[in-house]
Amino acid sequence: MNGMLGSLIILLLVASPAMAKPSCPRVVGEVSSCLAFLRKNGPAKPSQRCCQGVKKVNGMAKTRNDRIAICECIKGTLVNIDYDPKRVPVLGKRCGSTFDLPPVDRKTNCNQIA
């Protein structure tokens, strides 16, 4: 009985939603208002709503795997959008957050994110 209880506890811990990677739809939903800033010739400063989303996404990036998932999501989402990849890493600084991503484009290797 103790072995079964221990196995159940381990299963619950492994399957815990808190351990799950950030979902791409949630990441996109939080930072979708940043698109105007990310476009070439976009405004010099991201909107307040964009910065709130950036801070929420930053809060999701608790582990290296979380940061990789967020990078892959952003990379996949922006692939068909005309934007300036150099503006992606500026988001955190402009929003007063520690959100830190490289210039994300089609060639970005998200697995190299620390």
Protein Blocks (a to p, Z undefined) as FASTA:
>chain_A
ZZmmmmmmmmmmmmpmklpccdfklmmmmmmmmmmmmpghiafbdcfklmmmmmmmmmmm
mbfklmmmmmmmmmmmmmmpccdfklmmmmmmmnopabdcddddfklcfklpZZ
